[in-house]
Amino acid sequence: MKKNELRIKYKALRKQFTFDEIEEKSLAIANQTLRLPIWDYTNYHIFLPIEAQKEVNTEYLLHIIQGKDKNVILSQSDFTDCSMKHFLLDDQILIKKNSLGIPEPKNGIPIADEWIDVVFVPLLAYDISGHRVGYGKGFYDRFLSKCKPDVVTIGLSFFDAENEIEDASPLDYRLHYVVTPHSVIKIK
């Protein structure tokens, strides 16, 4: 399938989930992340979910990262150039939803892209080669291209992989792992 077809398919599938199903699957995903070989790093970038889009609730994962005494980094989107700025999550940070319903930091200690070790990536769909489909603006592809070459990328998904995203681009940043409620998939 092509990206636009996959966006339609997976948005429709997510709409069918109840709040309780999202919470249950999100908790299972967070627990699966404990199986990843990533816990020796320091700086972990995480997305905060868009509730209206029924994204994975990363609050459970956030607590795991903090419980391991790691730095949590959050992003603020700039829709004028589809870029993101990153901030350290601390007690002083103010988080508010933007006009699209994305929870974002409104202040904080700035963090450079190249300082980030691990990135948990939102997605709608992915394939067995590690290509992902997001909402189509390219925020994460731009962001990941600025990170250090050995940054670890982990997609979080309620669903299994597609065989192929037919219109995947060489500019699309591939994932290293995908975590679902039932498995951890290492991309080869």
Backbone as a chain_set.jsonl record, in Angstrom:
{"seq": "MKKNELRIKYKALRKQFTFDEIEEKSLAIANQTLRLPIWDYTNYHIFLPIEAQKEVNTEYLLHIIQGKDKNVILSQSDFTDCSMKHFLLDDQILIKKNSLGIPEPKNGIPIADEWIDVVFVPLLAYDISGHRVGYGKGFYDRFLSKCKPDVVTIGLSFFDAENEIEDASPLDYRLHYVVTPHSVIKIK", "coords": {"N": [[0.838, -1.193, 0.0], [0.295, 2.329, -0.431], [1.527, 5.373, 1.146], [-0.555, 7.327, 1.669], [-2.858, 5.727, 1.526], [-2.332, 3.999, 3.635], [-2.36, 5.791, 5.782], [-5.084, 6.48, 5.889], [-6.211, 3.935, 6.39], [-5.061, 3.175, 8.928], [-5.707, 5.281, 10.623], [-8.467, 4.957, 10.689], [-8.612, 2.405, 11.877], [-7.522, 2.961, 14.411], [-9.46, 4.711, 15.393], [-11.468, 3.01, 16.155], [-10.785, 2.033, 18.63], [-11.472, 1.919, 22.121], [-11.188, 4.159, 24.946], [-10.25, 2.671, 27.152], [-9.098, 0.444, 25.855], [-6.973, 1.669, 24.49], [-5.442, 2.535, 26.678], [-4.786, 0.062, 27.887], [-3.326, -1.229, 25.821], [-1.281, 0.634, 25.493], [0.017, 0.529, 27.975], [0.945, -2.109, 27.813], [2.741, -1.827, 25.671], [4.613, -0.07, 26.827], [5.628, -1.76, 28.846], [6.786, -3.729, 27.214], [8.944, -2.293, 26.197], [10.895, -2.55, 28.081], [12.321, -4.746, 27.403], [14.07, -3.955, 25.47], [17.447, -3.299, 24.314], [18.473, -0.768, 25.382], [18.921, 0.695, 27.648], [21.207, 1.796, 28.748], [21.786, 4.304, 27.949], [21.58, 7.959, 28.151], [19.942, 10.216, 27.36], [16.653, 10.499, 26.425], [14.294, 10.882, 24.001], [10.884, 11.58, 23.8], [7.566, 11.388, 22.568], [4.575, 13.195, 23.242], [1.251, 12.118, 23.432], [-1.291, 12.74, 20.926], [-4.365, 12.999, 21.867], [-6.85, 13.077, 20.502], [-6.224, 11.795, 18.171], [-5.902, 9.265, 18.962], [-3.4, 8.175, 19.72], [-0.567, 6.2, 20.874], [-0.426, 6.115, 24.353], [2.035, 7.624, 25.974], [2.634, 8.066, 28.601], [3.04, 5.98, 30.439], [5.458, 4.896, 29.556], [7.054, 7.133, 29.892], [7.184, 7.256, 32.703], [8.66, 4.937, 33.188], [11.13, 5.611, 32.012], [11.868, 7.839, 33.582], [11.956, 6.537, 36.044], [14.214, 5.048, 35.74], [16.084, 6.916, 36.07], [16.801, 8.611, 33.93], [17.304, 11.184, 31.434], [14.552, 12.939, 30.138], [13.369, 14.096, 27.101], [11.399, 16.465, 25.468], [9.443, 17.698, 22.671], [8.786, 20.699, 20.782], [6.762, 21.839, 18.236], [7.365, 23.53, 15.157], [5.453, 24.891, 12.874], [5.932, 26.5, 10.711], [8.246, 25.802, 9.381], [8.289, 23.088, 9.629], [9.869, 21.994, 11.665], [11.441, 20.961, 14.786], [11.9, 21.904, 18.182], [13.714, 21.094, 21.112], [13.322, 20.184, 24.565], [14.398, 19.733, 27.915], [12.687, 17.69, 30.172], [11.622, 18.822, 33.188], [10.906, 19.852, 36.592], [10.101, 22.469, 36.274], [9.034, 22.874, 33.788], [6.502, 23.884, 31.496], [3.677, 22.507, 30.114], [1.539, 22.579, 27.392], [-1.303, 22.14, 25.247], [-1.035, 22.58, 21.744], [-2.536, 24.349, 18.922], [-3.33, 22.219, 17.373], [-3.809, 20.232, 19.12], [-1.601, 18.958, 20.155], [0.34, 18.075, 22.862], [2.794, 20.146, 24.201], [6.022, 21.386, 25.306], [6.268, 24.637, 26.697], [8.27, 26.128, 27.609], [11.57, 25.886, 29.039], [14.69, 24.029, 29.411], [16.764, 24.151, 26.698], [17.619, 21.508, 24.421], [20.023, 20.147, 22.324], [19.722, 18.582, 19.106], [21.709, 16.665, 18.557], [22.443, 15.7, 21.018], [20.717, 13.805, 21.829], [20.07, 10.438, 22.568], [18.284, 8.261, 22.259], [15.266, 7.865, 20.475], [11.856, 7.789, 20.733], [9.425, 7.133, 18.471], [6.502, 8.45, 17.019], [3.919, 6.922, 15.037], [1.801, 5.987, 12.281], [1.728, 3.739, 10.671], [3.969, 1.066, 9.693], [6.611, -0.707, 7.984], [8.131, -3.961, 7.312], [10.728, -3.381, 6.769], [11.385, -1.218, 8.274], [10.526, 1.297, 7.508], [8.412, 4.099, 8.059], [5.103, 5.466, 8.444], [3.914, 8.583, 9.024], [2.072, 11.513, 9.844], [2.573, 12.943, 7.59], [3.988, 15.371, 7.324], [6.702, 15.385, 7.716], [8.172, 16.017, 10.023], [9.571, 14.311, 11.884], [11.416, 12.975, 10.21], [13.054, 15.124, 9.39], [14.017, 15.981, 11.901], [15.344, 13.607, 12.852], [17.353, 13.389, 10.962], [19.123, 15.294, 11.809], [20.137, 14.356, 14.131], [22.712, 12.553, 15.993], [24.689, 10.084, 14.218], [24.42, 7.514, 15.348], [22.028, 7.456, 16.752], [19.329, 5.861, 18.374], [16.359, 4.623, 17.083], [12.971, 4.136, 17.786], [9.939, 2.888, 16.992], [6.553, 3.158, 18.07], [3.749, 1.183, 18.183], [0.347, 0.152, 17.827], [-0.172, -1.886, 16.14], [0.651, -4.63, 13.842], [3.345, -5.054, 11.427], [3.256, -3.787, 8.062], [3.855, -5.388, 4.912], [5.209, -3.913, 2.962], [5.851, -0.487, 2.352], [4.877, 1.076, -0.327], [5.607, 3.521, -1.53], [7.817, 4.434, -0.131], [10.493, 6.605, 0.674], [13.97, 7.351, -0.062], [14.718, 9.389, 1.629], [13.253, 9.033, 3.875], [13.532, 8.33, 7.24], [14.673, 5.387, 8.619], [13.478, 3.055, 11.067], [14.968, 1.51, 13.991], [13.912, -0.269, 15.79], [10.637, -1.575, 16.497], [7.997, -1.365, 18.741], [5.304, -3.18, 19.882], [2.133, -4.006, 21.461], [2.541, -6.693, 21.903], [5.09, -7.471, 21.175], [8.646, -6.981, 20.55], [10.244, -5.719, 17.871], [13.081, -6.115, 16.029], [14.568, -4.295, 13.554], [16.052, -5.256, 10.569]], "CA": [[0.0, 0.0, 0.0], [0.988, 3.614, -0.43], [1.424, 6.111, 2.412], [-1.878, 7.927, 1.877], [-3.799, 4.637, 1.804], [-2.033, 3.514, 4.982], [-2.85, 6.798, 6.732], [-6.534, 6.314, 5.99], [-6.481, 2.637, 7.017], [-4.686, 3.091, 10.339], [-6.522, 6.245, 11.377], [-9.768, 4.307, 10.884], [-8.444, 1.329, 12.859], [-7.344, 3.551, 15.748], [-10.726, 5.307, 15.827], [-12.317, 1.957, 16.714], [-10.371, 1.717, 19.996], [-12.026, 2.654, 23.254], [-10.167, 4.723, 25.83], [-9.671, 1.571, 27.938], [-8.234, -0.357, 24.982], [-5.747, 2.436, 24.263], [-4.665, 2.486, 27.916], [-4.278, -1.306, 28.052], [-2.294, -1.466, 24.803], [-0.163, 1.543, 25.777], [0.741, -0.059, 29.106], [1.654, -3.289, 27.3], [3.877, -1.32, 24.885], [5.624, 0.424, 27.782], [6.265, -2.929, 29.459], [7.633, -4.375, 26.195], [10.186, -1.53, 25.995], [11.894, -3.017, 29.057], [13.093, -5.806, 26.729], [15.004, -3.338, 24.517], [18.821, -3.104, 24.804], [18.694, 0.678, 25.232], [18.799, 1.361, 28.936], [22.49, 2.342, 29.202], [21.918, 5.666, 27.446], [21.235, 9.033, 29.078], [18.938, 11.173, 26.887], [15.566, 9.812, 25.739], [13.267, 11.751, 23.433], [9.592, 10.919, 23.776], [6.465, 12.24, 22.119], [3.36, 13.182, 24.051], [0.23, 11.71, 22.454], [-2.439, 13.536, 20.518], [-5.491, 12.164, 22.313], [-7.888, 13.012, 19.471], [-5.754, 10.859, 17.137], [-5.806, 7.965, 19.63], [-2.013, 7.708, 19.679], [-0.07, 5.472, 22.031], [-0.244, 6.946, 25.537], [3.434, 7.427, 26.379], [2.808, 8.379, 30.02], [3.607, 4.806, 31.103], [6.861, 4.853, 29.149], [7.689, 8.279, 30.55], [7.465, 6.861, 34.087], [9.756, 3.963, 33.148], [12.374, 6.346, 31.739], [12.191, 8.605, 34.788], [12.29, 5.576, 37.096], [15.586, 4.602, 35.493], [16.892, 8.117, 36.296], [17.287, 9.084, 32.637], [16.771, 12.47, 31.004], [13.449, 12.892, 29.191], [13.351, 15.267, 26.238], [10.133, 16.684, 24.765], [9.586, 18.613, 21.541], [7.829, 21.736, 20.418], [6.712, 21.878, 16.77], [7.303, 24.807, 14.454], [4.764, 24.544, 11.63], [6.364, 27.349, 9.598], [9.277, 25.083, 8.621], [8.169, 21.663, 9.99], [11.013, 21.606, 12.499], [11.122, 20.788, 16.195], [12.857, 22.31, 19.206], [13.65, 20.083, 22.165], [13.5, 20.697, 25.915], [14.52, 18.772, 29.001], [11.545, 17.651, 31.076], [11.976, 19.001, 34.602], [9.783, 20.326, 37.4], [9.741, 23.844, 35.911], [8.522, 22.94, 32.422], [5.074, 24.095, 31.323], [3.213, 21.771, 28.936], [0.194, 22.961, 26.953], [-1.651, 21.669, 23.905], [-1.043, 23.61, 20.708], [-3.813, 24.463, 18.212], [-3.666, 20.916, 16.791], [-4.014, 19.265, 20.191], [-0.341, 18.3, 20.505], [0.923, 18.595, 24.101], [4.17, 20.59, 23.955], [6.609, 22.29, 26.307], [6.222, 26.06, 26.334], [9.498, 26.725, 28.134], [12.464, 24.835, 29.493], [16.112, 24.004, 29.061], [16.898, 23.624, 25.336], [18.492, 20.355, 24.196], [20.407, 20.042, 20.913], [19.383, 17.308, 18.455], [22.814, 15.696, 18.62], [22.612, 15.188, 22.39], [19.701, 12.774, 22.075], [20.565, 9.073, 22.336], [17.187, 7.358, 21.883], [14.051, 8.582, 20.09], [10.619, 7.033, 20.569], [8.847, 7.798, 17.313], [5.099, 8.151, 16.738], [3.674, 6.48, 13.668], [0.508, 5.399, 11.951], [2.012, 2.407, 10.131], [5.383, 0.801, 9.404], [6.784, -1.966, 7.256], [9.137, -4.877, 7.858], [12.051, -2.792, 6.523], [11.599, -0.108, 9.194], [9.965, 2.558, 7.038], [7.217, 4.443, 8.821], [4.179, 6.457, 7.918], [3.393, 9.507, 10.019], [0.969, 12.326, 9.33], [2.929, 13.442, 6.27], [4.658, 16.674, 7.302], [8.149, 15.177, 7.721], [8.818, 16.53, 11.236], [10.53, 13.372, 12.462], [12.512, 12.732, 9.263], [13.964, 16.273, 9.5], [14.633, 15.912, 13.224], [16.283, 12.476, 12.951], [18.511, 13.632, 10.091], [20.028, 16.18, 12.533], [20.672, 13.652, 15.297], [23.971, 11.861, 15.753], [24.474, 8.923, 13.351], [24.082, 6.278, 16.068], [20.806, 7.6, 17.538], [18.477, 4.676, 18.292], [14.986, 5.027, 16.8], [12.034, 3.089, 18.182], [8.545, 3.19, 16.717], [5.564, 2.594, 18.988], [2.578, 0.913, 17.361], [-0.667, -0.794, 18.279], [-0.422, -2.842, 15.067], [1.755, -5.35, 13.223], [3.951, -4.413, 10.259], [2.875, -4.026, 6.675], [4.987, -5.986, 4.196], [5.974, -2.874, 2.264], [5.276, 0.82, 2.038], [5.26, 1.128, -1.741], [6.205, 4.797, -1.923], [8.85, 4.858, 0.828], [11.52, 7.425, 0.033], [15.297, 7.254, 0.546], [14.826, 10.428, 2.646], [12.539, 8.578, 5.067], [14.453, 7.772, 8.223], [14.206, 4.059, 9.025], [13.488, 2.715, 12.485], [15.797, 0.378, 14.416], [13.005, -1.182, 16.482], [9.235, -1.2, 16.682], [7.424, -2.034, 19.905], [3.846, -3.326, 19.858], [1.71, -4.564, 22.756], [2.881, -8.111, 22.024], [6.438, -7.84, 20.729], [9.702, -6.034, 20.198], [10.726, -6.111, 16.555], [14.351, -5.501, 15.624], [14.584, -4.137, 12.094], [17.362, -5.688, 10.045]], "C": [[0.88, 1.253, 0.0], [0.688, 4.362, 0.865], [0.03, 6.677, 2.665], [-2.934, 6.877, 2.197], [-3.598, 4.102, 3.226], [-2.501, 4.499, 6.046], [-4.355, 6.631, 6.961], [-6.87, 5.029, 6.752], [-6.223, 2.667, 8.526], [-5.36, 4.152, 11.207], [-7.888, 5.634, 11.673], [-9.672, 3.192, 11.922], [-8.294, 1.885, 14.269], [-8.64, 4.158, 16.281], [-11.635, 4.279, 16.498], [-11.967, 1.631, 18.171], [-11.132, 2.55, 21.011], [-10.864, 3.24, 24.049], [-9.478, 3.608, 26.622], [-8.743, 0.691, 27.106], [-6.908, 0.362, 24.712], [-4.855, 2.368, 25.502], [-4.027, 1.109, 28.111], [-3.14, -1.59, 27.075], [-1.064, -0.59, 25.05], [0.678, 1.026, 26.946], [1.535, -1.279, 28.654], [2.874, -2.868, 26.481], [4.983, -0.841, 25.82], [6.356, -0.748, 28.431], [7.177, -3.668, 28.479], [8.952, -3.62, 26.008], [11.28, -1.953, 26.975], [12.765, -4.12, 28.473], [14.135, -5.246, 25.75], [16.395, -3.179, 25.128], [19.25, -1.642, 24.745], [18.905, 1.392, 26.554], [20.118, 1.842, 29.53], [22.72, 3.774, 28.72], [21.448, 6.682, 28.488], [20.02, 9.848, 28.644], [17.91, 10.512, 25.97], [14.5, 10.811, 25.294], [11.962, 10.962, 23.344], [8.556, 11.904, 23.258], [5.329, 12.135, 23.133], [2.184, 12.986, 23.089], [-0.822, 12.773, 22.158], [-3.66, 12.663, 20.82], [-6.556, 12.011, 21.233], [-7.517, 12.043, 18.348], [-5.597, 9.438, 17.689], [-4.416, 7.346, 19.463], [-1.683, 6.915, 20.933], [0.114, 6.452, 23.181], [1.152, 6.663, 26.095], [3.674, 7.755, 27.85], [3.448, 7.207, 30.774], [5.099, 4.679, 30.795], [7.648, 5.984, 29.803], [8.07, 7.921, 31.988], [8.598, 5.829, 34.16], [11.09, 4.683, 32.968], [12.801, 7.134, 32.977], [12.596, 7.685, 35.933], [13.695, 5.022, 36.957], [16.571, 5.763, 35.61], [17.568, 8.612, 35.019], [16.683, 10.449, 32.342], [15.675, 12.25, 29.967], [13.436, 14.204, 28.422], [12.018, 15.297, 25.487], [10.344, 17.716, 23.664], [8.449, 19.596, 21.43], [7.902, 21.866, 18.899], [6.661, 23.307, 16.253], [6.716, 24.517, 13.074], [5.146, 25.444, 10.461], [7.414, 26.651, 8.747], [9.314, 23.582, 8.938], [9.393, 21.158, 10.754], [10.547, 21.447, 13.948], [12.264, 21.322, 17.048], [12.647, 21.371, 20.387], [14.002, 20.691, 23.521], [13.558, 19.555, 26.92], [13.281, 18.842, 29.877], [12.055, 17.764, 32.505], [10.762, 19.568, 35.325], [9.288, 21.717, 36.988], [9.049, 23.947, 34.542], [7.001, 23.091, 32.42], [4.658, 23.403, 30.028], [1.773, 22.187, 28.652], [-0.037, 22.384, 25.565], [-1.618, 22.833, 22.927], [-2.392, 23.577, 19.978], [-4.257, 23.157, 17.556], [-3.863, 19.835, 17.851], [-2.767, 18.499, 20.59], [0.178, 18.888, 21.815], [2.399, 18.913, 23.875], [4.688, 21.421, 25.117], [6.551, 23.72, 25.799], [7.45, 26.806, 26.839], [10.439, 25.581, 28.474], [13.89, 25.0, 29.033], [16.243, 23.389, 27.671], [17.913, 22.469, 25.269], [18.769, 20.261, 22.698], [20.073, 18.643, 20.379], [20.463, 16.255, 18.69], [23.089, 15.174, 20.028], [21.705, 13.993, 22.671], [20.247, 11.407, 21.669], [19.501, 8.143, 21.76], [15.963, 8.205, 21.569], [12.907, 7.581, 19.953], [9.771, 7.801, 19.574], [7.359, 7.445, 17.173], [4.94, 7.701, 15.29], [2.237, 6.026, 13.511], [0.695, 3.96, 11.48], [3.51, 2.29, 9.896], [5.454, -0.498, 8.614], [7.944, -2.768, 7.833], [10.56, -4.38, 7.627], [12.339, -1.594, 7.428], [11.172, 1.246, 8.683], [8.686, 2.821, 7.817], [6.361, 5.438, 8.067], [3.691, 7.272, 9.1], [2.248, 10.275, 9.405], [1.322, 13.05, 8.04], [3.635, 14.779, 6.197], [6.186, 16.553, 7.361], [8.887, 15.683, 8.947], [9.913, 15.578, 11.738], [11.667, 13.048, 11.506], [13.528, 13.875, 9.32], [14.739, 16.227, 10.821], [15.687, 14.813, 13.283], [17.515, 12.67, 12.066], [19.533, 14.554, 10.765], [20.648, 15.521, 13.764], [22.005, 12.995, 14.958], [23.709, 10.568, 14.978], [24.032, 7.656, 14.089], [22.858, 6.421, 16.978], [19.942, 6.351, 17.315], [17.029, 5.135, 18.129], [14.044, 3.847, 17.044], [10.618, 3.567, 17.895], [7.643, 2.512, 17.735], [4.266, 2.421, 18.211], [1.63, -0.074, 18.027], [-0.764, -1.998, 17.335], [0.848, -3.549, 14.592], [2.207, -4.625, 11.959], [3.204, -4.736, 8.97], [4.079, -4.676, 5.994], [5.86, -4.92, 3.549], [5.164, -1.592, 2.177], [5.779, 1.133, 0.636], [5.978, 2.41, -2.136], [7.169, 5.343, -0.86], [9.961, 5.564, 0.062], [12.881, 7.176, 0.688], [15.511, 8.31, 1.637], [14.097, 10.061, 3.93], [13.537, 7.903, 6.002], [13.893, 6.451, 8.726], [14.382, 3.836, 10.524], [14.45, 1.56, 12.756], [14.954, -0.705, 15.075], [11.581, -0.652, 16.354], [8.727, -2.028, 17.855], [5.91, -2.003, 19.765], [3.414, -3.877, 21.213], [2.178, -5.991, 22.983], [4.326, -8.45, 21.687], [7.376, -6.639, 20.612], [10.288, -6.547, 18.889], [12.008, -5.363, 16.258], [14.371, -5.47, 14.104], [15.98, -4.472, 11.598], [17.871, -4.728, 9.001]], "O": [[2.05, 1.218, 0.384], [-0.259, 4.044, 1.583], [-0.51, 6.523, 3.76], [-3.804, 7.103, 3.038], [-4.561, 3.793, 3.927], [-2.987, 4.087, 7.1], [-4.825, 6.643, 8.099], [-7.711, 5.035, 7.65], [-7.067, 2.236, 9.31], [-5.562, 3.937, 12.402], [-8.407, 5.776, 12.78], [-10.563, 3.052, 12.759], [-8.868, 1.348, 15.215], [-8.891, 4.123, 17.486], [-12.479, 4.639, 17.319], [-12.771, 1.016, 18.872], [-11.401, 3.731, 20.792], [-9.707, 2.867, 23.852], [-8.253, 3.605, 26.748], [-7.711, 0.239, 27.603], [-5.848, -0.265, 24.706], [-3.647, 2.165, 25.386], [-2.852, 1.014, 28.463], [-2.106, -2.133, 27.464], [0.066, -1.03, 24.837], [1.907, 1.082, 26.905], [2.679, -1.46, 29.071], [3.931, -3.489, 26.588], [6.153, -1.169, 25.625], [7.581, -0.721, 28.549], [8.226, -4.178, 28.874], [9.972, -4.234, 25.694], [12.464, -1.733, 26.717], [13.842, -4.399, 29.001], [14.985, -5.989, 25.259], [16.516, -2.948, 26.331], [20.266, -1.312, 24.133], [19.057, 2.613, 26.562], [20.157, 2.253, 30.69], [23.737, 4.385, 29.048], [20.98, 6.313, 29.565], [19.154, 10.144, 29.467], [18.243, 10.03, 24.887], [13.889, 11.495, 26.115], [11.941, 9.825, 22.874], [8.661, 13.109, 23.487], [5.157, 11.11, 23.791], [2.135, 13.627, 22.039], [-1.184, 13.582, 23.012], [-3.941, 11.704, 20.101], [-7.11, 10.924, 21.065], [-8.395, 11.531, 17.653], [-5.205, 8.524, 16.964], [-4.271, 6.174, 19.117], [-2.416, 6.951, 21.921], [0.736, 7.501, 23.012], [1.408, 5.581, 26.625], [4.819, 7.723, 28.302], [4.296, 7.413, 31.643], [5.9, 4.386, 31.683], [8.791, 5.79, 30.218], [9.168, 8.252, 32.436], [9.4, 5.853, 35.093], [12.057, 4.404, 33.676], [13.967, 7.096, 33.37], [13.489, 8.023, 36.711], [14.297, 4.579, 37.935], [17.751, 5.617, 35.288], [18.742, 8.982, 35.022], [15.669, 10.826, 32.931], [15.845, 11.47, 29.03], [13.486, 15.284, 29.01], [11.572, 14.286, 24.944], [11.288, 18.504, 23.706], [7.333, 19.374, 21.9], [8.991, 21.99, 18.34], [6.006, 24.175, 16.831], [7.395, 23.966, 12.208], [4.733, 25.187, 9.331], [7.481, 26.869, 7.537], [10.258, 22.889, 8.56], [9.882, 20.052, 10.521], [9.405, 21.76, 14.284], [13.435, 21.209, 16.688], [11.533, 20.909, 20.631], [14.849, 21.578, 23.624], [12.86, 18.549, 26.787], [12.865, 19.928, 30.282], [12.817, 16.92, 32.975], [9.703, 19.741, 34.721], [8.166, 22.096, 37.323], [8.536, 25.009, 34.188], [6.306, 22.496, 33.243], [5.218, 23.679, 28.966], [0.91, 22.156, 29.53], [0.905, 22.167, 24.803], [-2.101, 23.926, 23.223], [-3.293, 22.844, 20.386], [-5.43, 23.002, 17.22], [-4.06, 18.665, 17.524], [-2.86, 17.492, 21.292], [0.435, 20.09, 21.879], [3.163, 18.063, 23.418], [3.92, 22.074, 25.824], [6.76, 23.978, 24.614], [7.641, 27.982, 26.528], [10.12, 24.421, 28.215], [14.249, 25.968, 28.363], [15.877, 22.231, 27.475], [18.924, 22.468, 25.972], [17.838, 20.294, 21.893], [20.135, 17.655, 21.111], [20.162, 15.099, 18.985], [23.91, 14.273, 20.191], [21.911, 13.261, 23.64], [20.807, 11.238, 20.586], [19.787, 7.334, 20.877], [15.649, 9.147, 22.296], [12.981, 6.645, 19.157], [9.436, 8.966, 19.792], [6.999, 6.268, 17.204], [5.74, 8.064, 14.426], [1.551, 5.721, 14.487], [-0.078, 3.073, 11.841], [4.23, 3.288, 9.9], [4.503, -1.279, 8.575], [8.648, -2.306, 8.732], [11.501, -4.901, 8.227], [13.423, -1.015, 7.357], [11.419, 2.256, 9.342], [7.967, 1.893, 8.189], [6.829, 6.151, 7.179], [3.13, 6.735, 10.055], [1.532, 9.759, 8.546], [0.465, 13.707, 7.449], [3.864, 15.283, 5.097], [6.888, 17.525, 7.082], [10.114, 15.774, 8.925], [11.043, 15.998, 11.986], [12.797, 12.861, 11.958], [14.734, 13.628, 9.299], [15.956, 16.411, 10.849], [16.811, 15.061, 13.719], [18.595, 12.173, 12.385], [20.689, 14.598, 10.344], [21.574, 16.065, 14.366], [22.381, 12.892, 13.79], [22.615, 10.01, 15.071], [23.342, 6.815, 13.512], [22.663, 5.604, 17.879], [19.842, 5.852, 16.194], [16.527, 5.929, 18.924], [14.278, 2.73, 16.583], [10.154, 4.54, 18.489], [7.942, 1.413, 18.204], [3.739, 3.38, 17.647], [2.057, -1.011, 18.701], [-1.366, -3.013, 17.685], [1.964, -3.128, 14.897], [1.542, -3.705, 11.482], [2.608, -5.802, 8.816], [5.207, -4.523, 6.462], [7.088, -5.003, 3.579], [3.953, -1.614, 1.958], [6.96, 1.419, 0.438], [6.866, 2.385, -2.989], [7.318, 6.555, -0.708], [10.319, 5.172, -1.048], [12.941, 6.826, 1.867], [16.391, 8.148, 2.483], [14.297, 10.703, 4.962], [14.287, 7.016, 5.596], [12.761, 6.399, 9.208], [15.304, 4.358, 11.15], [14.716, 0.739, 11.878], [15.234, -1.896, 14.943], [11.352, 0.537, 16.135], [8.989, -3.227, 17.951], [5.31, -0.948, 19.557], [4.27, -4.188, 22.041], [2.213, -6.459, 24.121], [4.756, -9.586, 21.885], [6.962, -5.48, 20.582], [10.769, -7.678, 18.815], [12.031, -4.132, 16.235], [14.21, -6.501, 13.45], [16.973, -4.011, 12.16], [18.954, -4.93, 8.453]]}, "num_chains": 1, "name": "protein.A"}
